């Protein structure tokens, strides 16, 4: 600090040092020092969403009289950021500087960029169409009813859209359990994105996902609604859930026939419960 010429510069440098230390602590590996002597820094900012995941690199140069009298010099690197969107974001950052003149503002800038990314991600997600949802025939056993629903899906966002649409139906929303599983094939990675949900029916989601795996179906989601009838079914409930799911997969052409299940060692005998529309 002995080389600092004026008290004002000394205060600015100290404020910069403290701000950079705080940002490094908050953002960890996302924060990068490019040239400490020249006060050049960079941070990689991501939208905190599964799909799609947008990123931007915010490069910052801190002038000697920041924050007391000058704003940071910055550049935003993002291939998707063009024209009106870039101008809109730049105006937002300038508004923050004007509102907080004389204060350290880098954290506010970073979070504003992140909010911008999240908003853009959400807007792009809304462009996705709701997949068509098919409803299979119910199976009833000892007053418990099981009904399958199926939809083609290629993104996690579509999975959420299908669930939201199903829950708009009061009968489905009132089911004791809505068990689901899905498998999405990622062509670029040659791997599957898959998940399941028990919804209170312990282990049912995992069994349902296992069925999808051994039938080797892809880009599909199956939901099985169960309305409990007051009589415990024991292990039969899992048989009904998987039979429901397998039946609608066959009906919609995702697996050639119930013979596929036989080859995989699954029981294909249908339950005795009456099927009704």
N, C-alpha and C positions, 0 to 999 in steps of 0.2 A: 504493500500500500504506500510506501515511502515515495514511489515514483509518480503517484497521482498528483496532478498539478493543482487542481482547485477542489474545495470542499464539495461543490456540487457534483463534480465528476466522481469524486470518491464515494458519495452517497449513491449515485447511479450505479457504479460498478458493484458496490456492496449489495444493492437491491437485485442486480442481475445475478450475482453469485448465489444469493439466497433463493431466487426464483428458479434458477437452473437446478439447484440441488433438490428443491421440492418436486420439480417436474420429473427429474431422474428417479426420485423415490416413488412417485405415483405411477409412472408409466413403464418403469423397468427397461426391458430390452427394446421397447418401441421408441425410446428416446435415444438419439444418437448425437454425439459431439463430432462435428466435421472438422472444425478448426477453432479450438478454444481461444487462442490468442486473438483471432479475428472475430470472435464472438459469433461463429456460424454454427447453427444447430439444425437438426432435422428430426421429425417425428412421423412415424407411420401410423395412420389413423384408419380404423376399420369400423364398418357398420356391425354392430353386435347382433347379427341375425344369421340363421343357418343358411338360408337361400333367398336371394342371391347375396353374396358377400362382396361389397364394394370397398375399395381402399383408396386412400389418397396420401401423398407424401407432402407434408408442410415443411418447407425449408425457411429458416428464419435467420436474419442477421440483426444483431442488436447494436445500434449506434451508440456512441459514448454517452449521449444525453438522453437515452431511454432509461427509465420511464418518465423522467421529470419533464422533458420538453419535446421529445420526438417519439413517433411510433416505431415499432419494429418494421424492418424491411422484410417482405415475405414473398414466397412463390409457392403456388400449389401445383403439384404434379399429379395429374390423374387423367388417363386417356379418355374417360367417359365425360369429363367436365369441359363443356364447350359453350361458347356464345352467351345466351341469356342466363344460363345456370351459373356460369363462372362470374358474370357481372352481379348476379343476385347474391352469391356467397361473398364476393368482395365487398359489396355494400354493407352486408351484415357485420363483417369484421371491422369495417371503418366506423360503423355505428357504435360498436362496442368500445373502440378507442376513444371516440368523442365523449361517450357517456362516462368513461372511467379515465379521463385525461389525468396524467400524472401518476397513475397507478400501474402496478404490474398486471398485465392482461393476457399473458400467453396461455394460462390455463383456460380462461374464458374463450379464447380463440380456438384452442384445440377441441373443446367440448362443443362449440358452435359448429365446427366442421363435422364432428361426429354426429351431431343432431341432424345436420344436412344429409349425411350419408344414410342415416336410419330412415329419414323421411323419404328419400329417393328410393331406397330399397322397398319400403312399404308400398309406395306408389307403383313401382314396377310389379310387385306381387299382385296388386289388385287387377292387373291386366290378365291374369290367368283365369281361364274359364272353369266354372264348376263342372267337374266330370259328371257324366250321366250315372245315376244310382239305380241299381236294380234291386228288387226286393224278392226274396225267395219264399217258397212255401213253408209255413210254420210246422213244427213238430210238437205235439202235446203229449206229455206223459205225467200221470198223477197230478193233474191240474197245473203243472209247470209247462210253460210254452216257450219254445225257442224259435227265433226267426232270423235268417241270414240276410245281410245286405252286402252288395258288392259294387265297387267302382274302380275303373281304371285310373291309376295315378302315376305320375312321373316326377313329382316334386313333393317334399314335405309340406309345402304350402297347400297343395291340393288335398293332402290327408286332412289338414285342419279344416279346409273348406267343406269336405264331405261330412266330417263330424258335426260341424256347426249346422249344416243343412239337416242332417238327421235329427239333431236335437230340437229343431224347430217343430218337429212332429211331437205333439204332446204325449202320444202313446209310447213312442220310442223313448222320449225323455223320462217317462215314468217307469221304464223297465228297471228291474232290480239290478241287473248288470248289463252293460254294453261292452262286450269283450271284442277287441279288435287286434288285427295284425296286418302288416303290409310289407311288401318287398318291391324295391325299385332298383332296376339294373342301371348302373352308371357305365355307359359305353366307354367313356374316356379312361376310366380307372379299371375297367374290367372287374368290377366288384359290385356287391349289393349294399344298398342302404335299406336297412330293415329294422323294425321295432314292433312292440306289442304292448297291450295294456290289459290287465286282469279286471279292472273296475270292480274290485272287491271279491271276485271269484278266484281265489288263490290258485295260481299255476295255470289257469285256463288260457291266458294270453300266450304263455310260452308254448303250450301244447298246440294252440292254433297256428302260431308261427312255424312250429316244427312241421305241421301238416303242409304249409305252403312250401317249406324247404324241400321236403321229400317228394312233393309233386312237381318241384322245380318250376313253379309259376313265377312270373315276374311282372312288374308294373301293374300291380293289382292290390287292392285293399279289401279285406273281408271283415265285416262287423257282425257279431251274433248277439242279438238282444235276448235276454232271458227274463221272463216274468215268473217269479217264484209263486208256487201255488199252495205253499204251507206244508208240503210233505217233502222231507229230505230224500233226495234221489241217490246219494252216495256217488260212486264212480260213474254211474250211468249218465250223470250230467255232462261229463267230459265227452262221452260217446255221442250224445246228442249234439253238443256244440260242434264237434268235428264232422259229424254226419251232415249237419246243416251246411257247414262251410263247403264240404266236398261236393254236395249236391248242387249248390249254386255255381261252383267252379266248373262242374261238368255242363250244367245248363247253359252257361255263358261261353263255353268253348275254351276255357283256360287249361283244361286237361281233357284228353280224348274220351275217357270213360272211367267208370269206377274200377276197371281192371288195373289202371295205373296204381291205384291205392293198394290193390292186392299184391302187385309186384313189390311194393315197398313194405309189405308186411302189415298193412292196416286192415282192420276188420271193416267189411263193407256191408254187412247185414244191416238193413234198416230197422229202426226200433218199431215196436208194434203200435206206437201211438198213432192216432188218426191224423191224417194231414188234411188241413182245410185251407181254403183261400182266406 
